[in-house]
């Protein structure tokens, strides 16, 4: 994340906290991040400097008015006018980090070979909550290469209890003995 993204994301978070709308803005930021990721041509259009600022801001207005909070729409317009929409993902990250800190939430990335079932998800969240004393927000990933087990990344640490890791360990042990 760049310093610019951190500054803008922190600014949006501070305003959202003061106005008591952070709980509303965060999911909208996440939705916009996914939108920009899934529609890169839209982001290119909004960053096209051959269009005037007014045209680019007008596109944002038409696309998102009534869909997102007016403060968030104005935030997008500011990024667009300053040619900094490419920083949006970092702004969302900075906002989310501050939000999670204030709410006592830890993000935990969980990678499994198949999607977690509801009861598995609930047990994992419950266990991680007990371990950390904090709320846990699971970010689930599916990667068939893990074969089985769980790869957990939380607080900058990696806990790998996947079958793939175990097989790799056995393979390394066999190679070193040969």
N, C-alpha and C positions, 0 to 999 in steps of 0.2 A: 504494500500500500504506500502510495506517495504521500508526501507532506501535504500537498494540495488536497488530496482525497480525505486525509485525516482532518484537516482544518474544516473543510466543507461538511463532512459527515458529523463531526463534533458540533458544529454550528447548528445543523439541522436538529440534532438530538437535543441540544440545550433549549432551542426554541420549542420543540415538541414537548419536552418536560415541563417547561414553564406554562405552556398552554394545555397541559394534561391530555395530550393526544398521542403520546409515544406508542401506546398499545394499539392504536389505530394505524399509525404511520408505518411501523415495522413490517407488518404483513404486506402492505402496499409496496414498500421498497423491495421486498423479496419477490413480489409478483412482477414488478418492473424489471428487476435484474434478470428474471427468467425470460421475460418478454424480449429484452435486448439481446440475451444470449441466443434465444431461439429464432430471432428475426434480425440477424446482423445487417441485412439490407436496410432495415428501418433506421438503425443507428447510423449507418453510412449516409442515408438521406438527411438525417438531422445534423450531421456533421459536414455536409456539403457546403463549402464556403462560396460556391457559385450561386447559391440561393441567398437572398437577403436574410438578415436576422429576423425581420418581421415575418417572412415566409416560413422560416424554420420554427419560430415560436408559434405561428398560426397552426402549423401541422401538429405540434404538441397539444395545443389548445383543443383542436378538433378531436384528436385521438383520446385525450384523457380527461377533458372537462366532465365533471359529474361521476367519473370513475375512481378518482383518487382525491384525497383531501386537498383543498385549495392551496395550503401551504406547501405541500409536496409538489403540486403542479408549478407553483411559483419557483420552487427550488430547481426543478427541471429547466424552467425557462432561463433562470440565471446561468446554469451550466451551459445551456445551448447558446445563449448570447455571448458567453465568454469563450466559446469553442472548447469547452472542457467536458463534454458529455462522455468522452472516452474514460473519464475518471469515475463514472457513476458506480461501477462495481466496487471500487475502493471506498467510495462514500457510504455505500450500503454496509460494507464491512465495518467501517469505523462507527457508524450508528449502532449496528448490532452489538459490537463489542461493548460500547458504553451502556447500552440497554441491558445486556446480560450482566455486566458488573453491578449495576444499580439494582437489578432484580434478584441477584444471587443465583444466576443460572450459569451452568457449565455446559458447553457443547461437547458432545461425545460422538465421534464418527465410528460407526459400526459397519464393518464389511463382512458379508456372509455370502455363501454360495447361492442361496435362494432367499427370497424376501422373508423377513421375520413374520411369524404369525402374531396375532394380537396378544395372546398369552405370553409368548416369548418376549415380545417388546415390553410388556408390562413388568414382567419379572426382571428384565435387564434394567429398566429404569428404576425400579424399586431397589435393586441391589446397589446400583451406582449411587442412588440418593443416600442410602444408608452409609456407604463407604465415604462419601464426600461431605455429607450434611448439607448438600445444596440441591436445588432443582436441576434436573438433567434434561437437556434438549438433545434427543437422538437425531443424528443425521445418518440415515441409512443408505448404504450402497450395496449393490449386488455385483459380485465378481465370481463367475464360475470357476476361475483358476484357484480359488481358495479351497475348493473341493468340499470341505466341511469345516466346522468350527467357526471361530469368531476372531476377527482382527479389530481391536479396539484402539482408538487414538483419542486421548483426552489429556488436557493440561500439558501438551507438549511431549507426552510419553506414549509409547506404542506397546501394546500388550497383544502378542501374536500367539494365539492358541489354535491356529488353523492346521488342518491336515496337511496342506501344502508345505507349511513351515516344518512340520514334523518329518515329512518325507524328505525334504531338503536336508535336514539335520542328519537323518539316517544315511542319505547318499554321501554327504560330506565325511561322515565317520567311516564309511566303507572305503572311500577314496584315500583318506589319510592312513588307513591301516594297510592299504595295498602297497 
